[in-house]
């Protein structure tokens, strides 16, 4: 059987920017297995994320979770939140519930590709092989990105493309056996 070709990561198409560090008390180390709490059927809980070393001039942050391996032709956005104040350098476990608890005042959620206004956990099709879940923190050069909660993740990504000073990412994998 031929190994399935994996699509590039989302930032492979963006200009290079400064890097900084993101870690999590909930997620595995980069390249590790996604914990069950971040799986749709077993918890659907957004992970705790903590970051440091963002570039000078950072005025806000955005956080996303994206699966480039989803069999859609365009990947799958699991979580998109932005306009996080520059003074905030972590989000607690469960901040992506959609109730905005745990998110700082002014932060904005947009609908994920499942249609809900929150974090939706991993749910790859059985037998589709491992999927990568790319958790990214963006350092943004403006306090407000200029879009609201009615924007799609693609529109948020378009705006981030032009306003990102730095990026930190953590990738975990998950698969469902056939």
Secondary structure, DSSP 8 states (H G I E B T S, - for coil): ---------GGGGS---EE-EEE-SSS-STTSB--GGGBTTTT-----EEEE---TT--EEEEEEEETTSTTTT-EEEEEEEEEETT--EE-TTTTSSS-TTS-TT-EE---TTS-SS---B---TTS--EEEEEEEEEESSSS-S--TTS-HHHHHHHHHHHEEEEEEEEEEE----
